[in-house]
Amino acid sequence: MKPVAGVCDVCGTVNQMGHVRCLTCGNPLSIPRNSTALPSAPLNDLLKQRYRVIQVVGKGGMGTVYIGKDTHLGNRLVAIKEMSQNGLSPLERQAAAKNFKREAHLLAGLQHPHLPSIYDHFEEGQRWYLVMNFVKGQTLAKYLEARGGSLPVEEVVEIGIVLCNVLDYLHTRKTPIIFRDLKPSNVMRTKDGHIYLIDFGVARIFKPGLAKDTLTYGTSGYAPPEQYGTAQTTPRSDIYSLGVTLYHLLSGYEPAKTPFRLPPLQQLVPAAPAHLVALITQMLDLDEEKRPQSAEVVKRELQSVASSLNSTLPLPLPGNSASQSLEPVKRNRKVMVSLIGIALALVIGLVYLLYMNFYTSVRNTPIEVVTTFCNAMNSQAPDFHTAYQQLSRSYQRTHSLVNFQEYFRGTTHCTVASAPNGNNQAEVSLTMFCPRRPRPPNASPPPYPPPPPLPSNNPVNLTLVNDGGNGWKIDSIYVVGYDCGGPPRAVPGG
């Protein structure tokens, strides 16, 4: 049997599952004697009486990832991450449960286009589950393998800029988050090239003044020296891991072969721009003080490299007079073909818009929109993304997703009280805690905002509009009931 996660008998480091030797001292790890194995969730099992398990999409030392369906929200596809307890002693299970819940709360408080969105987390059958949006694609590790082991410079630079955006978002939060395990297998790529940073299992909160991390985590070859217990990990630790990742994508060289002793990048990729080579070399400096100061600095340098690559255009080759005389004819022919193509595209687009306007108007009825909105807001972990999608474009132009989530995060109850009437108005029973806003001392908390006057015989608080190709959408909403009698309940990430 392959050794599993355990506490090192020599130095006491808690290692991830799948490690054969201790990351800190190299001591061989053994299987805990009092460990027990628990089976994974069977296919077609209904978790939490809501999430239907469809298939396994990945297995690793830390557990299993499934594709599932959310039966409460139109069978939408979700990713279900299961935390395995196989091979863990009781003490290790407590530590693993703490880390898993910490990951759930970390993700719940994050909103970024290149991070997965968490929908729910729970424990069932002595296993822990994290439910998030399903990202259809493959890891950069698999993508790299399919492309022959390395990627073009332009693509690597583009990926680097996206990852810098994510890291800068994490590092500049009020309480900075250090990812600590950036590598190709923790980056997802969709078919259209969209990048997601996944697996926050070893991320940690940055604590200024701490001498070193409590636990040693990371992946050999990608983790910086300070991540092995010599000092506290900082944002510059993630910059090191990003540098190794870019190095790997460019060269195809596996960093785990020679951690901290990578061959010079210029030798492996002679065609790489000198500016890019110098930047990655600086990011890989073993002295974290000599690395770039922040992910924002790295992003600016990568953008500079991208600009120089785009400005390098090939010069036309000289040709004979006959070929040059044919150029105007060829050019006119290309122009005609392009104009015909544009005209056809416009006609097809117009027909599609007319069809979608009719189709979505029939499919998205007002009552379906209101019901979907309330179902999303009434779950244990409100699905703000789904609720926000039920709002009209005019509403979204004046209220961003972040503002919407911040205001309605205290929602405790939402049910449809009356179906839309002839004026496309509906009533929902919507209760939420008073928003956390400063008010004068000793002043009673008034409703925020005060509800407008309504006819006593026709209480409504939602107005719907036919939003063109989007079908029916909610155009205005206000809260009917406020619970100001006590502090808000604990909200993940709040």
C-alpha positions, 0 to 999 in steps of 0.5 A: 500500500502506498504511504499516506498522509502523516505526522513525521516522527522526526520533525513533527511536520504534518505532510499532505497525503501522497507524500512518501517522505517528509517535506522538511527532513526527508524522513520516510513516512509510515501509515498510521496504525490506527487509521481507517479507510472510508469509502467515497460517495457512490455515483447517483448518491444524493448528498445533503438531499440536494446534490446528485453525484454524476461522475468522478473527474479527479482523484488525489491524495487529498480526496475526490472531485465529482461532477454533480447536479444541484437538484434545487436549482434546475439541475445545474452542474456543480463541482463537488470536492470531497475531503478524504479521511482514508489513512488518517488518524483521529488527530490528523482528521481533526487537522484535516477538517480544520483545513477543509473548513478554512478553505471553504471560508476562504473561498466564500469571501472571494469574488474574482473572475479567475477564482471558483465560486463556492456555493455550499459546504457541509459534512455528511457520512464522516466526509466533508464536501465543498460545492462550487461552480463547475469549470469545464476544462483541463489543468495546465499540467494536462494542457501542457502535456497535450501541447508537447511539454511546453507553450509559446512565449506569447501564451505563457506571458498571457497566462502569467498576466492573468495569474498576477491579477489573481495573486494581486487580488489575494495579496492586497485584501484587508487580510492578505491570503498567501496561496502557497501551492501555485503550480500547473496542476492547480490552474484550470484552463477552459476551451476558450482559454479562460484561467482559474486558480483552484485548490485553496487547501494549503492557502493561509492568512498572512500574519505580520510579525510571525517568525515562520509558518506553523505547518509546512505545505507545498509542492517540491520544486514549486515551493520556495525555501521559506515554505519549508519552515525557515520563515513565514510565507509572504506574497513573495513566496507566491511570486517564486511559485509563479516564476517556477510555473512560468519557467516550466511552461516555457521550457518543459523542464520539470522543476521537481527534478532539481529543486532550487537548482534549475538550469538557466532558462536561456539555455533551455529556451534560447529564443525567449526574450531577454527581458522575460528571462531576467524577470523569471530569474529574479522571481526565482531568487532564493532570497525573497528580498531580491524577488519582485516586490509584488504581483502587480510589479510582475504583471507590469513587467509581463505586460511590457514583454507582451507589448514588445512581442506584439510590436515585432512584425515580420517584414515583407519579402521582396518579390518579382514584378509579376507577383507585385502586379497581381497584388491589387487584384488579390487584395480586391478579391479578399476585400469582396470576400470579407464584405460578403462574410460580414454581411452574412454574419450580420444577417445571421446575427439579426435572425439569432437575436430575433429568435432569442428574443422570442425564445427567452421571452417564452422560456423565462416566464416572470414566475420562473424568474422570481422563483429562481431568485428566491431559491438562490437567496434562500439557501444556506449559502446564498447563490448570489451569482444565480440571483444576480443573473435574474436581474435586468441589465439596467439594474446590473448597470447601477448595481454591481455583483459586489454591491448586490452581494454586500447589501443582500448578504444578510438575507435570512428568508425569501419565498414567493408570496404572490405571482406576478400580476397584470402589471408584472409586479410580484411579492416576495417575503424577503427578510434580512438583517439590518445592513452593517452601516454606522448610525448615531449612538443610541438611535434605533435602527431604521429600515434601510432603505425605507420602503416606498408606500404601497397600496394596502390591497396590493403589496408588491416589492418586485417589478419585472420587465421583458429585458429583450433577448434576456427574457423576463428579468427583475428590474426593481426590488426592495426589502420588506422585513428587517431583523434588527434585534441582534447581530447578524448570523455568521456568514461564510467569508463575512 
